[in-house]
């Protein structure tokens, strides 16, 4: 059915009332919002205070605590005097010794003093000159070449070489017989027994007897039993005036030096 071009009057009234109500609602809403804004801005704000400068100062340190009171020092005690030791009892007097009757003095019998026994000078070492050394055996004058085969033992050469190698021998000779060693005299140290030098405690020069016994003791057995006669002279150095030693007897063997009084058997380490 086609729509009429003109609305009926009732419909026009309803449309007007709706538009009016909407307008009134819109106006009321705006008024409410405006009233709320006016109320919010209506309260006056207090004025802001003016700024001012502030200095920060560190507070002073707290005062130190008061010192604790010291305890009172103890009063010194009076020093006690050391107790005196008890006085010793007075010594009792010794009983009187019994009286002795005096006896007549008796004179001892007169005793004739014995004459002092002179020292045994035969035990002292002698210093021999050239006249006393005449005919003595020296290196080169004896027989043999020192091989030790019995008939050809040159013990004089062996002994002289051994004594020259030992520095103690020359030192001992110079200390006990300095003048004889300087003048070229020979010092006799053995004549069947060991002789004692001046200033020496034992027989035989210290170091000399040991050196001679050591060389003879370890020589071949055939050489130790070689028969000797008279003196043997060994020189401690070459050339005239050298210190010399003498030993020997009328008839002797080299082994006799090992068993003379005051001799100990040789031993090597």
Rosetta silent file (secondary structure, phi, psi, omega in degrees, C-alpha in Angstrom):
SEQUENCE: XXXXXXXXXXXXXXXXXXXXXXXXXXXXXXXXXXXXXXXXXXXXXXXXXXXXXXXXXXXXXXXXXXXXXXXXXXXXXXXXXXXXXXXXXXXXXXXXXXXXXXXXXXXXXXXXXXXXXXXXXXXXXXXXXXXXXXXXXXXXXXXXXXXXXXXXXXXXXXXXXXXXXXXXXXXXXXXXXXXXXXXXXXXXXXXXXXXXXXXXXXXXXXXXXXXXXXXXXXXXXXXXXXXXXXXXXXXXXXXXXXXXXXXXXXXXXXXXXXXXXXXXXXXXX
SCORE:     score description
SCORE:     0.000 S_00000001
   1 L     0.000  135.569  179.898    0.000    0.000    0.000 S_00000001
   2 L   -73.026  138.055 -179.279    1.576    3.360   -0.740 S_00000001
   3 L   -69.046  135.902  179.642    2.734    5.590    2.276 S_00000001
   4 L   -70.160  143.761 -177.170    0.668    8.706    2.716 S_00000001
   5 L   -70.668  -24.788 -177.407    2.582   11.872    2.032 S_00000001
   6 L  -123.209  126.775  179.828    1.300   13.664    5.169 S_00000001
   7 L   -71.402  155.391  176.101    1.540   12.096    8.673 S_00000001
   8 L   -68.976  162.906 -176.353   -1.502   12.080   10.739 S_00000001
   9 H   -66.770  -35.207 -179.235   -1.631   14.687   13.513 S_00000001
  10 H   -64.469  -37.662 -178.703   -1.149   12.227   16.392 S_00000001
  11 H   -69.591  -33.613  179.020    2.122   11.043   15.055 S_00000001
  12 H   -69.341  -33.532  179.259    3.387   14.544   14.677 S_00000001
  13 H   -69.621  -39.721  179.486    2.655   15.291   18.326 S_00000001
  14 H   -64.609  -37.588 -179.691    4.558   12.263   19.534 S_00000001
  15 H   -68.845  -37.385  178.642    7.641   13.210   17.591 S_00000001
  16 H   -67.494  -42.303 -179.290    7.667   16.686   18.990 S_00000001
  17 H   -62.524  -38.705 -179.783    7.362   15.448   22.590 S_00000001
  18 H   -65.037  -42.989 -179.524   10.320   13.071   22.083 S_00000001
  19 H   -66.751  -35.716  179.187   12.545   15.791   20.704 S_00000001
  20 H   -67.164  -44.037  179.676   11.595   18.096   23.552 S_00000001
  21 H   -62.559  -39.007  178.130   12.422   15.494   26.192 S_00000001
  22 H   -65.519  -38.483  179.616   15.771   14.814   24.584 S_00000001
  23 H   -67.186  -40.838  178.595   16.582   18.499   24.491 S_00000001
  24 H   -63.796  -39.772  179.427   15.669   18.929   28.114 S_00000001
  25 H   -63.522  -39.580 -179.890   17.827   15.951   29.118 S_00000001
  26 H   -65.744  -41.674  179.846   20.794   17.316   27.195 S_00000001
  27 H   -65.588  -40.040 -179.855   20.397   20.767   28.775 S_00000001
  28 H   -64.646  -38.786  179.207   20.152   19.186   32.272 S_00000001
  29 H   -64.636  -43.599  178.054   23.250   17.138   31.714 S_00000001
  30 H   -62.150  -41.110  179.925   25.254   20.181   30.589 S_00000001
  31 H   -64.205  -40.298  179.972   24.026   22.158   33.575 S_00000001
  32 H   -64.272  -41.349  178.843   25.039   19.346   35.955 S_00000001
  33 H   -64.849  -42.094 -179.782   28.518   19.143   34.447 S_00000001
  34 H   -65.597  -36.476  178.873   28.942   22.938   34.603 S_00000001
  35 H   -67.848  -38.771  178.678   27.796   22.979   38.202 S_00000001
  36 H   -64.875  -39.491  179.083   30.259   20.273   39.134 S_00000001
  37 H   -66.313  -40.280 -179.036   33.148   22.167   37.498 S_00000001
  38 H   -67.159  -36.437  178.547   32.121   25.376   39.212 S_00000001
  39 H   -68.687  -36.673 -179.800   31.977   23.638   42.559 S_00000001
  40 H   -69.071  -32.259 -179.241   35.436   22.074   42.049 S_00000001
  41 H   -93.893    0.965 -175.726   37.006   25.419   41.179 S_00000001
  42 H   -79.431  -25.827 -178.951   35.134   27.360   43.746 S_00000001
  43 L   -73.816  126.661 -179.442   37.392   26.481   46.746 S_00000001
  44 L   -75.358  136.886  176.789   40.273   29.032   46.995 S_00000001
  45 L   -82.019  140.823  178.584   43.872   27.597   47.103 S_00000001
  46 L   -70.873  149.198 -179.792   46.192   28.769   49.912 S_00000001
  47 L   -67.230  141.527  178.212   49.130   30.925   48.739 S_00000001
  48 L   -71.633  137.539 -179.417   52.442   29.085   48.263 S_00000001
  49 L   -70.753  150.973  179.007   55.135   30.033   50.844 S_00000001
  50 L   -71.980  141.259  179.310   58.134   31.961   49.670 S_00000001
  51 L   -70.786  150.289  177.732   61.386   29.872   49.361 S_00000001
  52 L  -141.940  153.862 -176.331   64.224   30.440   51.876 S_00000001
  53 L   -82.059  142.923 -179.768   67.885   29.150   52.130 S_00000001
  54 L  -128.084  125.841  175.267   68.832   26.389   54.582 S_00000001
  55 L   -97.470  128.880  177.584   72.479   25.614   55.686 S_00000001
  56 L   -89.551  120.290 -178.604   73.232   22.017   56.706 S_00000001
  57 L  -118.405  131.306  178.413   75.552   21.953   59.755 S_00000001
  58 L   -71.772  130.494 -177.927   77.039   18.743   61.190 S_00000001
  59 L   -68.218  147.646  179.130   76.048   18.414   64.804 S_00000001
  60 L   -62.480  147.892  179.883   78.912   18.457   67.343 S_00000001
  61 L   -63.529  153.110  179.550   80.146   15.020   68.534 S_00000001
  62 L   -68.034  148.335 -179.941   78.703   13.809   71.774 S_00000001
  63 L   -63.989  144.671  179.108   80.883   14.459   74.828 S_00000001
  64 L   -62.303  151.488  179.238   83.139   11.517   75.878 S_00000001
  65 L   -66.948  148.677  179.938   81.862    9.390   78.682 S_00000001
  66 L   -64.358  140.807 -179.769   83.271   10.273   82.072 S_00000001
  67 L   -60.631  145.222  179.044   86.319    8.128   83.099 S_00000001
  68 L   -71.912  140.707 -179.599   85.606    5.217   85.290 S_00000001
  69 L   -68.966  131.507  178.738   86.802    5.726   88.825 S_00000001
  70 L   -73.133  143.972  177.208   89.977    3.760   89.627 S_00000001
  71 L   -68.514  146.615 -179.127   89.823    1.393   92.543 S_00000001
  72 L   -64.753  137.303  179.519   91.756    2.658   95.520 S_00000001
  73 L   -64.321  140.809  178.879   95.298    1.323   95.769 S_00000001
  74 L   -67.542  142.507  179.582   95.777   -1.228   98.517 S_00000001
  75 L   -68.327  133.025  179.300   97.532    0.096  101.493 S_00000001
  76 L   -64.404  134.748  178.579  101.114   -1.207  101.781 S_00000001
  77 L   -79.686  142.516  178.532  101.519   -3.748  104.428 S_00000001
  78 L   -64.427  130.389 -179.902  104.220   -3.099  106.942 S_00000001
  79 L   -62.682  130.684  179.612  107.296   -5.176  106.137 S_00000001
  80 L   -83.752  131.821  178.918  107.731   -7.934  108.589 S_00000001
  81 L   -70.759  135.004  178.970  111.167   -8.125  110.039 S_00000001
  82 L   -62.064  142.274 -179.113  112.921  -11.428  109.443 S_00000001
  83 L   -70.026  134.179  179.160  112.975  -13.605  112.408 S_00000001
  84 L   -70.697  134.186  177.275  116.332  -13.768  113.987 S_00000001
  85 L   -66.379  149.404 -179.657  117.870  -17.191  113.971 S_00000001
  86 L   -63.737  136.138 -179.118  118.255  -18.654  117.347 S_00000001
  87 L   -64.620  132.865 -179.060  121.612  -17.874  118.781 S_00000001
  88 L   -64.618  149.957 -179.619  123.827  -20.935  118.789 S_00000001
  89 L   -68.816  141.986  179.914  124.539  -22.473  122.039 S_00000001
  90 L   -60.266  136.783 -179.021  127.951  -21.585  123.385 S_00000001
  91 L   -62.136  142.923  178.895  130.485  -24.308  122.601 S_00000001
  92 L   -77.639  137.896  179.657  131.223  -26.609  125.353 S_00000001
  93 L   -65.550  135.634  177.720  134.765  -26.456  126.574 S_00000001
  94 L   -63.389  143.525  177.575  136.843  -29.427  125.527 S_00000001
  95 L   -64.849  145.629 -178.523  137.784  -31.677  128.321 S_00000001
  96 L   -64.555  130.662  178.312  141.269  -31.122  129.454 S_00000001
  97 L   -65.704  150.260  179.809  143.699  -33.590  127.919 S_00000001
  98 L   -66.364  144.228  178.941  145.330  -35.899  130.339 S_00000001
  99 L   -71.047  134.339  178.128  148.676  -34.809  131.509 S_00000001
 100 L  -107.193  140.769  178.973  151.583  -36.682  130.035 S_00000001
 101 L   -81.178  132.271 -179.353  154.754  -37.274  131.851 S_00000001
 102 L   -69.246  132.236  176.953  157.754  -35.891  130.007 S_00000001
 103 L  -102.474  149.670  179.181  160.204  -38.500  128.801 S_00000001
 104 L   -65.040  137.016 -179.460  163.872  -37.838  128.439 S_00000001
 105 L   -66.177  137.779  179.768  164.836  -37.000  124.831 S_00000001
 106 L  -111.865  123.813 -179.774  166.647  -39.767  123.007 S_00000001
 107 L   -78.211  131.972  177.961  169.194  -38.746  120.377 S_00000001
 108 L   -66.572  152.870  179.529  168.991  -40.776  117.171 S_00000001
 109 L   -67.754  144.378  179.924  172.064  -42.757  116.310 S_00000001
 110 L   -71.745  128.957 -179.804  174.448  -41.029  113.985 S_00000001
 111 L  -118.473  127.702 -179.875  174.247  -42.415  110.444 S_00000001
 112 L   -73.723  127.679  179.782  176.920  -41.728  107.928 S_00000001
 113 L   -65.990  140.718  178.719  175.415  -40.309  104.695 S_00000001
 114 L   -84.172  141.136  178.108  175.840  -42.463  101.612 S_00000001
 115 L   -67.543  143.607 -179.368  177.489  -40.839   98.631 S_00000001
 116 L   -66.290  138.329  179.718  175.137  -40.080   95.745 S_00000001
 117 L   -75.766  123.475 -179.590  175.254  -42.584   92.935 S_00000001
 118 L   -65.871  152.822 -179.858  176.538  -40.853   89.794 S_00000001
 119 L   -65.683  146.817 -179.947  174.352  -40.977   86.730 S_00000001
 120 L   -75.497   97.647 -177.655  174.974  -43.801   84.314 S_00000001
 121 H   -74.398  -12.684  179.620  176.781  -41.922   81.574 S_00000001
 122 H   -72.909  -14.140  179.824  177.011  -45.058   79.465 S_00000001
 123 H   -91.414   -3.574 -177.501  173.302  -44.652   78.679 S_00000001
 124 E   -89.658  142.955  178.460  173.727  -41.144   77.251 S_00000001
 125 L   -65.469  142.973 -177.561  173.999  -40.536   73.538 S_00000001
 126 E  -111.064  151.268  175.623  177.503  -39.605   72.387 S_00000001
 127 E  -105.843  115.045 -171.564  178.644  -37.148   69.722 S_00000001
 128 E  -102.752  137.654  176.718  181.393  -38.761   67.676 S_00000001
 129 L   -93.227 -173.573 -177.036  184.087  -36.993   65.682 S_00000001
 130 L   -65.446  -36.109 -179.026  185.986  -38.140   62.609 S_00000001
 131 L   -64.227  -36.548 -179.163  188.652  -39.970   64.655 S_00000001
 132 L   -79.405  -16.566 -179.383  185.994  -42.088   66.379 S_00000001
 133 L   -97.893    7.666 -179.672  184.243  -42.793   63.102 S_00000001
 134 L   -64.585  130.049  179.546  187.307  -44.169   61.361 S_00000001
 135 L    85.040    2.579 -179.908  186.467  -47.486   59.712 S_00000001
 136 L   -72.031  151.930  179.432  182.688  -47.035   60.095 S_00000001
 137 E   -83.566  129.694  177.034  180.441  -48.480   57.395 S_00000001
 138 L  -127.058  177.651  178.822  178.700  -45.916   55.178 S_00000001
 139 L   -64.274  126.122  179.218  176.670  -46.058   52.006 S_00000001
 140 L    99.849  -21.083  179.917  178.845  -47.498   49.240 S_00000001
 141 L   -93.614  -16.740  179.265  181.459  -49.058   51.506 S_00000001
 142 L   -87.260  176.460  179.902  179.385  -52.113   52.455 S_00000001
 143 L   -93.580  155.644  174.030  178.646  -55.131   50.308 S_00000001
 144 L    97.666  166.949 -179.112  175.429  -55.754   48.404 S_00000001
 145 L  -124.426   12.973  176.170  172.971  -53.709   46.407 S_00000001
 146 L    80.628   19.617 -179.655  169.877  -53.826   48.609 S_00000001
 147 L   -79.826  -21.178  176.872  168.059  -56.586   46.749 S_00000001
 148 L    78.734   31.465  178.607  167.430  -58.568   49.939 S_00000001
 149 L  -100.761   22.574  175.592  168.541  -61.966   48.691 S_00000001
 150 L    99.265  -73.246 -175.506  170.660  -62.764   51.769 S_00000001
 151 L   -83.594  -11.618 -175.574  174.221  -62.196   50.606 S_00000001
 152 L  -127.959   55.885  177.961  173.501  -58.899   48.840 S_00000001
 153 L  -103.025  118.071  175.978  171.488  -56.736   51.328 S_00000001
 154 L  -100.229   75.643 -177.477  172.541  -53.090   51.490 S_00000001
 155 H   -66.947  -27.631  179.403  170.684  -52.255   54.691 S_00000001
 156 H   -64.497  -42.569  179.456  172.798  -49.096   55.189 S_00000001
 157 H   -67.645  -42.216  178.422  171.470  -47.634   51.943 S_00000001
 158 H   -60.475  -44.038 -177.810  167.895  -48.669   52.742 S_00000001
 159 H   -67.819  -42.102 -179.485  168.063  -47.103   56.212 S_00000001
 160 H   -63.322  -41.435  178.874  169.649  -43.872   54.999 S_00000001
 161 H   -64.213  -38.499 -179.677  166.991  -43.423   52.293 S_00000001
 162 H   -68.278  -40.847 -179.225  164.196  -44.022   54.821 S_00000001
 163 H   -69.284  -33.375  178.048  165.593  -41.527   57.347 S_00000001
 164 H   -68.924  -29.010  179.581  166.019  -38.862   54.682 S_00000001
 165 H   -78.181  -15.157 -175.607  162.369  -39.205   53.712 S_00000001
 166 L   -99.597  109.491 -178.641  161.176  -38.688   57.307 S_00000001
 167 H   -68.870  -20.836  179.879  161.249  -34.980   58.330 S_00000001
 168 H   -66.093  -27.948 -177.304  160.779  -35.851   62.014 S_00000001
 169 H   -66.328  -49.228 -179.683  164.256  -37.375   62.135 S_00000001
 170 H   -66.290  -37.461  178.824  166.081  -34.180   61.217 S_00000001
 171 H   -63.623  -43.583 -179.971  163.860  -32.087   63.508 S_00000001
 172 H   -66.268  -38.474 -179.927  164.528  -34.363   66.499 S_00000001
 173 H   -67.796  -39.881 -179.268  168.275  -34.384   65.845 S_00000001
 174 H   -70.394  -32.651 -178.966  168.442  -30.601   65.553 S_00000001
 175 H   -74.492  -33.297 -177.424  166.427  -30.042   68.759 S_00000001
 176 H   -97.053  -29.844 -177.257  168.538  -32.395   70.942 S_00000001
 177 L  -135.240   60.670 -176.926  171.958  -32.149   69.276 S_00000001
 178 H   -64.618  -43.183 -178.054  171.913  -28.837   67.458 S_00000001
 179 H   -67.824  -40.626  179.828  175.641  -28.129   67.804 S_00000001
 180 H   -66.467  -39.394  179.544  176.650  -31.623   66.725 S_00000001
 181 H   -67.330  -33.583 -179.879  174.335  -31.488   63.712 S_00000001
 182 H   -76.100  -31.322 -177.893  175.734  -28.102   62.698 S_00000001
 183 H   -88.733   -2.698  178.740  179.364  -29.148   63.099 S_00000001
 184 L    86.721    8.291  176.897  179.002  -32.406   61.142 S_00000001
 185 L   -75.285  154.891  177.477  179.470  -34.737   64.110 S_00000001
 186 E   -97.823  136.793 -179.706  177.620  -38.032   64.192 S_00000001
 187 E   -98.004  121.730  178.560  175.245  -38.748   67.111 S_00000001
 188 E   -82.716  118.410 -176.948  175.439  -42.302   68.437 S_00000001
 189 E  -110.244  -13.905 -178.967  171.899  -43.485   69.244 S_00000001
 190 E  -150.797  130.792  176.185  172.415  -47.269   69.640 S_00000001
 191 L  -139.356   45.277 -172.438  175.344  -49.405   70.821 S_00000001
 192 L   104.954  -20.446  174.244  173.590  -52.626   71.771 S_00000001
 193 L  -150.333  154.195 -179.318  170.918  -50.621   73.636 S_00000001
 194 E   -72.630  135.067 -176.987  169.121  -47.412   72.850 S_00000001
 195 L   -99.742  153.562 -175.746  170.845  -44.338   74.314 S_00000001
 196 E  -101.749  131.118  179.124  169.144  -41.349   75.883 S_00000001
 197 L   -89.746  156.513  178.727  169.757  -37.827   74.573 S_00000001
 198 L   -60.276  137.134  179.246  169.864  -34.736   76.812 S_00000001
 199 L    79.924    0.169 -179.960  166.400  -33.321   77.528 S_00000001
 200 L  -100.807  142.671 -179.655  164.662  -36.523   76.345 S_00000001
 201 L   -80.099  -47.906 -178.879  162.426  -38.602   78.609 S_00000001
 202 L   -99.647  175.483  178.817  162.815  -41.954   76.889 S_00000001
 203 L   -80.278  148.285 -177.786  165.712  -43.654   75.212 S_00000001
 204 L    77.041  142.716  178.946  166.426  -42.890   71.613 S_00000001
 205 L   -65.050  141.912  178.310  165.473  -39.646   69.968 S_00000001
 206 L   -62.460  124.215 -179.336  161.756  -39.135   69.538 S_00000001
 207 L    92.979  -30.640 -178.928  160.911  -40.094   65.990 S_00000001
 208 H   -77.013  -49.526 -178.914  164.405  -41.453   65.198 S_00000001
 209 H   -61.829  -41.464 -179.746  164.095  -44.777   66.989 S_00000001
 210 H   -63.298  -39.714 -179.094  160.605  -45.352   65.554 S_00000001
 211 H   -66.991  -40.236 -179.883  161.795  -44.644   62.011 S_00000001
 212 H   -67.184  -45.497 -178.612  164.777  -47.015   62.324 S_00000001
 213 H   -64.354  -38.044 -179.677  162.706  -49.831   63.868 S_00000001
 214 H   -63.437  -43.197 -178.482  160.014  -49.436   61.215 S_00000001
 215 H   -69.997  -41.989 -179.213  162.496  -49.758   58.354 S_00000001
 216 H   -70.482  -40.845 -176.636  164.390  -52.671   59.881 S_00000001
 217 H   -62.629  -32.371 -178.304  161.241  -54.489   61.016 S_00000001
 218 L  -104.569   14.434  172.581  159.751  -54.556   57.522 S_00000001
 219 L   -78.044  161.482  176.737  162.981  -55.324   55.676 S_00000001
 220 L   -56.319  147.582 -177.310  163.416  -58.817   54.156 S_00000001
 221 H   -59.737  -36.493  179.678  164.209  -61.502   56.731 S_00000001
 222 H   -65.438  -33.203  179.345  167.551  -62.292   55.083 S_00000001
 223 H   -73.658  -34.189 -179.417  168.587  -58.634   55.432 S_00000001
 224 H   -67.404  -26.068 -178.720  167.650  -58.471   59.117 S_00000001
 225 L   -96.144    8.851  179.358  169.984  -61.377   59.931 S_00000001
 226 L   -64.353  130.718 -177.896  172.936  -59.899   58.036 S_00000001
 227 E   -77.122  131.511 -179.331  176.045  -59.986   60.282 S_00000001
 228 E  -125.728  154.876  177.673  177.554  -56.532   60.982 S_00000001
 229 E  -136.917  135.008  177.645  180.731  -55.361   62.772 S_00000001
 230 E    76.149 -162.609 -174.238  181.516  -51.945   64.203 S_00000001
 231 E   -86.249  152.244  171.414  179.682  -48.685   63.591 S_00000001
 232 E  -121.510  132.012 -178.457  177.318  -47.751   60.769 S_00000001
 233 E  -120.640  128.287  176.075  176.951  -44.051   59.871 S_00000001
 234 E  -117.946  140.599 -179.573  174.060  -42.649   57.816 S_00000001
 235 E  -103.482  138.384 -178.161  173.916  -39.076   56.515 S_00000001
 236 L   -88.719   -2.059  177.068  170.662  -37.134   56.447 S_00000001
 237 L  -160.636  164.566  177.293  171.723  -34.978   53.494 S_00000001
 238 L   -84.737  156.120  176.389  174.360  -34.806   50.763 S_00000001
 239 L    97.815  159.450  179.155  177.461  -32.704   51.029 S_00000001
 240 L   -69.684  148.196  179.218  180.043  -32.096   53.757 S_00000001
 241 L    80.779    8.693  178.846  178.826  -31.013   57.202 S_00000001
 242 L   -73.757  148.272  177.966  175.442  -32.755   56.878 S_00000001
 243 L   -63.712  144.281 -175.513  173.888  -34.109   60.117 S_00000001
 244 E  -136.670  156.923  176.375  174.621  -37.785   60.705 S_00000001
 245 E  -124.033  144.843 -179.877  173.508  -40.669   62.898 S_00000001
 246 E  -127.120  145.558  175.363  175.665  -43.578   64.112 S_00000001
 247 E  -155.945  153.286  178.324  174.703  -46.986   65.487 S_00000001
 248 E   144.386  172.929 -178.860  176.444  -50.325   65.967 S_00000001
 249 E  -148.103 -175.629 -178.868  178.467  -52.541   68.261 S_00000001
 250 E   -61.528  -47.122  178.043  181.462  -54.841   68.038 S_00000001
 251 E  -146.125  122.955 -174.303  179.398  -57.644   66.489 S_00000001
 252 E  -157.706  169.125  175.406  175.673  -57.357   65.873 S_00000001
 253 E  -124.093  158.582 -179.823  172.797  -58.006   63.508 S_00000001
 254 H   -63.757  -30.076  178.449  170.092  -55.646   62.292 S_00000001
 255 H   -67.052  -18.318  177.832  167.474  -57.711   64.088 S_00000001
 256 H   -64.268  -25.258  178.892  169.151  -56.776   67.399 S_00000001
 257 H   -66.580  -24.436 -176.939  167.638  -53.286   66.989 S_00000001
 258 H   -81.982  -20.260 -175.132  164.175  -54.778   67.293 S_00000001
 259 L  -119.244   17.356  176.446  164.787  -56.498   70.630 S_00000001
 260 L   -72.743  157.368  178.433  166.928  -53.916   72.388 S_00000001
 261 L   -54.890  134.874  178.480  165.689  -52.608   75.796 S_00000001
 262 L    83.880   12.971 -176.678  162.842  -50.127   75.425 S_00000001
 263 L  -105.605  136.091  173.561  161.890  -51.356   71.944 S_00000001
 264 L  -107.551  144.171  178.594  158.365  -52.231   70.832 S_00000001
 265 L   -58.812  140.837 -179.520  157.692  -54.438   67.803 S_00000001
 266 L   -71.473  151.000  177.133  156.843  -52.363   64.725 S_00000001
 267 L  -148.726  138.771  178.574  153.272  -52.284   63.426 S_00000001
 268 L  -114.977  117.037  174.082  151.720  -50.614   60.440 S_00000001
 269 L    23.251    0.000    0.000  148.173  -49.291   60.695 S_00000001
